[in-house]
C-alpha cells in the first residue's frame, strides 16, 4: 500500500504545480492498483480504474507488461472487472503499441479458443510494432499450419494496418499564430534550461515560449476562438526550428496545438502544423514528420524587384522584402491536401507540394513516420514467408538516375549503404532511399526521450546492423545536481542494457566520461563511407556523412539500424589563395559563410543541402571545426573530402582514442569498440594498397552550386555577431552577420569569454596556453579584465595536455580547476575576473546549466548565438554572444574589450594557429 500512498502524495504535489498525475511506468505501482481494482470494496477502486485505463505508459515499460497480462486474464475470464469487458480489454491492448501487448495478443491469437483467437487477430492486424521474437512466432505457427497465422500474414502482406486507416482530410482548416519574427530557435519551443523535464511531457509543456505566460494565454485564447481549426505556429520572416532537431520542441507544439494520439495514453499528441517564411530547418522538419505533422515553407515575404527584375536593395545593401500575403496571428487558412495548395479567403496563395509529398502524406495518415517504417518491414517479412511478391501499397520511392552523370560524395555514400531500392540502379539527388546506419549517438538531455521512444516502439536491443552506438553525458557535465543524479544514471543503465557504449558505467567500473558527444562520434567513426545518426544538430562528422536527428529518429536507427530520407543535393566548397600567418581556421569557417552569401546575393545556397568541403589536408579533429559549423550554415549535413594520407592519419588518431576507451573498461560483451578498431585497420589497409582510396566525388558530378573561398580575402579575424539591436528583428540572431574584428574598433566591452564546446580541439587549448605565455612575456603578468571559462571538449585532450605540459601552464593562470571527485552541485550565477578550467563537456554552449550573467556581452568559441541560449537579456541590456576564434576570445578577456588588429597580431606572434593550406591535388575521381 505504501507505494500507492507515495503516488497519491506525488499527485497532490503536482496539483500545486497545475499538473495531472504522472503517467505510470513501474510494475510495482500498477500491480498495487490492480489489486485495488479487484477489491470491490476498496476505497480507491474507482480512481485505480482510471489510473489503469488512462494513465499507464505503453510499450516495454514494466507497467505495460503488468497491464497487458491483466487484460489477458480479463479476456480469458480469469479476472472479471465489470467496467472492462473483454471487448474493451482488446481495445486497450490495441493502444499499447508493442512489446508485452503483442506477446499477449499472439498468445491469444495462436491459442485454442477460436473465438478469442479471431478477436485477437482483428487487433493484431492493426499493429505494426513487431520484432523478431514476434515474427518468428508467427512464421513458426504458419509453418505448422495455423490458419490464424496465415490470415495474419496475408493481412500484413496487404499492409491492411495502413490501407484500412482513414484517408487524410482533403481540407484542413488552420488559424495562424506568429511565434516570433525572424529565425525561431528550438530553444523558444523547448528551452535548454528545462532539459531535465523533457521526459515529463505535461511539465515540459509549461516551458513553451520560454515560459512566456502571455504568449501561452494568447495561444489558448486562439484555440478557444477557433475550436474547429488547428493552430499553425509561424516563424514570420524567418526559418522555424533552427538550432536543433529537438523532439521536445515538436512535442510541446503538438501538446498545445496537436491531436491526442490515443485516449488511453496521456500527454502524447501528434500532428502539429508548423510553418516559416523561409520554411523549416531540415532536421526539425524530420522531427515534424515523426509525429505526422505538417511543415510548410510559406514564402509569404519575397524580395522586391524593379521593372527589370533586379532585386531592390536598402541603404545597407540588403534586399528589400515585400509581403506577398499576410499570415498575421488569427489569419484563417485552408490546407488542401489533394490539390497541395494553401488557400486564403478562397484563393490559392501558395503551392505546398513539398510539404505534402506522397511519403509525407503517408506519415500524416499513419500518425507518424515510425508506423510507416515498421509497416514496410512487416509487409516485407510477411510477403517473404508467404512466398509472394510484395504488393504495391505505399507510395513508390522516387528513384532518380541520370545516365552519364557522375556522383557527388553523398550520392556515393547513399548508393553504397542503400537497401530496398531497384537492384543495380544508380541513384542521384532527390531519390528516396532507405540506408543502413553505421554509427548512432544519443546525448543526455534528449536520451531520456530516446529511451521512452524505444520503449514505446517495443525495442529491447540494438540492431546488429549498427557498428557502434554511444550514449553521452556531456550536456549535463557542468553541474551534477539533484536533477542529473535522478535522471542520468537511469538513462545510462537503460542504454547500457540496450547495447550502447555509455559515458557512465552503471556498475561503476570506469569513471564518468563527460566528453562532448560529437567529439566521441567523430572518433568512433572509422570510415569515410559511414552514415551517422545522432541526437543533436551538431552530429556532423569529418569522416562519412552525419545527420543530426530528433530523439525518435535516433531510437529508430538504434532499433532498426536504418534511416530513410531523400538523397540531398550538394554544394561543393573549395579554396584558393593562402592563409595569413595570424589567421585561425575558425576565420576560414566564418569567411566561407560570408563569401557564400556575397557570391549568391544573400541567398543561402547551403540551406537544406550537403556541404561537400574539399579540405584535403586537415585531420579529422581540425576539419571538424568546419563540418560542425555547417549546422549554423543551415546545411543538412556536410562531407569532408580528404587526401589519402590525411585520412589515414585521422583513422590512426581515432584508433588510439578508441583504445583508450577500451583500456578504461568501456567496451561491452559484444566487443563493439574492438570491432571499430578492426574496421579502422581494414580501411587503412584498403587506402594504403590502393584497393579503395579515400572517398572522392566524380569529376562529372552535378552540384546545386559551387563555392570557391578566396583565402587571400581573409585579412583579419572574423566574428559571427547576433546583431541584437538591428532594427529589422528578422535579421537578429541569424549566424549570417559575419564581421571583421576591425568593425568593433577595439572598443566593444566584453564581459565574459568562453573557450569550449564541440568547435574547439586540442590545438585550441595549446593556443590558449601559448597566448598566456606570450602575454606574460610582453606585459609582465596575465591579468584578466573579464572572466574566461574554459571547458575542454574531452578528457583525452586534458590527458594529452597534461602529458605535454600545457595543462600546467593553464593551471598556473587559473583560479579554478574542475575536480571529478567533487563536481559542482549548482550552476554559477557570478563569475570573477579569472580563468576557470571547467569539466570537459558542453558547459555554456548548451545553456541548460551554466549561463553568463544576464545582459553580458560574451565572446565565445561556441556555436550558438541565439537569444537566451548562452546569456539572457537583463532589464537594462540585451545579452549577446559573439562567436569567434580562440585567440580573439583569450585577448578579449585579458583586455575586457575587443582587441585592435595591432594588439591581436602581437598576442599571437610566433604561434602557429593553423596549418591549413588548400590541397594541391584534384580531390575527384
HELIX and SHEET records of a PDB file:
HELIX    1   1 UNK A    2  UNK A   15  1                                  14    
HELIX    2   2 UNK A   27  UNK A   38  1                                  12    
HELIX    3   3 UNK A   45  UNK A   54  1                                  10    
HELIX    4   4 UNK A   62  UNK A   75  1                                  14    
HELIX    5   5 UNK A   86  UNK A   94  1                                   9    
HELIX    6   6 UNK A  100  UNK A  109  1                                  10    
HELIX    7   7 UNK A  114  UNK A  124  1                                  11    
HELIX    8   8 UNK A  132  UNK A  143  1                                  12    
HELIX    9   9 UNK A  147  UNK A  157  1                                  11    
HELIX   10  10 UNK A  160  UNK A  163  1                                   4    
HELIX   11  11 UNK A  186  UNK A  189  1                                   4    
HELIX   12  12 UNK A  192  UNK A  197  5                                   6    
HELIX   13  13 UNK A  201  UNK A  205  1                                   5    
HELIX   14  14 UNK A  208  UNK A  211  5                                   4    
HELIX   15  15 UNK A  213  UNK A  225  1                                  13    
HELIX   16  16 UNK A  247  UNK A  257  1                                  11    
HELIX   17  17 UNK A  282  UNK A  290  1                                   9    
HELIX   18  18 UNK A  353  UNK A  356  5                                   4    
HELIX   19  19 UNK A  358  UNK A  366  1                                   9    
HELIX   20  20 UNK A  369  UNK A  386  1                                  18    
HELIX   21  21 UNK A  409  UNK A  417  1                                   9    
HELIX   22  22 UNK A  447  UNK A  456  1                                  10    
HELIX   23  23 UNK A  482  UNK A  498  1                                  17    
HELIX   24  24 UNK A  517  UNK A  524  1                                   8    
HELIX   25  25 UNK A  551  UNK A  560  1                                  10    
HELIX   26  26 UNK A  585  UNK A  599  1                                  15    
HELIX   27  27 UNK A  620  UNK A  629  1                                  10    
HELIX   28  28 UNK A  644  UNK A  664  1                                  21    
HELIX   29  29 UNK A  672  UNK A  689  1                                  18    
HELIX   30  30 UNK A  711  UNK A  713  5                                   3    
HELIX   31  31 UNK A  729  UNK A  731  5                                   3    
HELIX   32  32 UNK A  741  UNK A  744  5                                   4    
HELIX   33  33 UNK A  762  UNK A  779  1                                  18    
HELIX   34  34 UNK A  795  UNK A  804  1                                  10    
HELIX   35  35 UNK A  806  UNK A  813  1                                   8    
HELIX   36  36 UNK A  820  UNK A  822  5                                   3    
HELIX   37  37 UNK A  843  UNK A  845  5                                   3    
HELIX   38  38 UNK A  886  UNK A  895  1                                  10    
HELIX   39  39 UNK A  901  UNK A  907  1                                   7    
SHEET    1   A 7 UNK A 294  UNK A 297  0                                        
SHEET    2   A 7 UNK A 273  UNK A 276  1                                        
SHEET    3   A 7 UNK A 230  UNK A 236  1                                        
SHEET    4   A 7 UNK A 171  UNK A 181  1                                        
SHEET    5   A 7 UNK A 332  UNK A 336 -1                                        
SHEET    6   A 7 UNK A 341  UNK A 344 -1                                        
SHEET    7   A 7 UNK A 347  UNK A 351 -1                                        
SHEET    1   B 2 UNK A 184  UNK A 185  0                                        
SHEET    2   B 2 UNK A 240  UNK A 242  1                                        
SHEET    1   C 2 UNK A 259  UNK A 260  0                                        
SHEET    2   C 2 UNK A 269  UNK A 270 -1                                        
SHEET    1   D 2 UNK A 301  UNK A 303  0                                        
SHEET    2   D 2 UNK A 321  UNK A 323 -1                                        
SHEET    1   E 3 UNK A 418  UNK A 419  0                                        
SHEET    2   E 3 UNK A 432  UNK A 436 -1                                        
SHEET    3   E 3 UNK A 562  UNK A 566 -1                                        
SHEET    1   F 5 UNK A 501  UNK A 502  0                                        
SHEET    2   F 5 UNK A 468  UNK A 471  1                                        
SHEET    3   F 5 UNK A 439  UNK A 442  1                                        
SHEET    4   F 5 UNK A 531  UNK A 534  1                                        
SHEET    5   F 5 UNK A 545  UNK A 548  1                                        
SHEET    1   G 4 UNK A 637  UNK A 642  0                                        
SHEET    2   G 4 UNK A 610  UNK A 616  1                                        
SHEET    3   G 4 UNK A 570  UNK A 576  1                                        
SHEET    4   G 4 UNK A 705  UNK A 710  1                                        
SHEET    1   H 2 UNK A 718  UNK A 720  0                                        
SHEET    2   H 2 UNK A 738  UNK A 740 -1                                        
SHEET    1   I 6 UNK A 814  UNK A 817  0                                        
SHEET    2   I 6 UNK A 835  UNK A 838  1                                        
SHEET    3   I 6 UNK A 787  UNK A 791  1                                        
SHEET    4   I 6 UNK A 752  UNK A 756  1                                        
SHEET    5   I 6 UNK A 857  UNK A 860  1                                        
SHEET    6   I 6 UNK A 880  UNK A 883  1                                        
END                                                                             
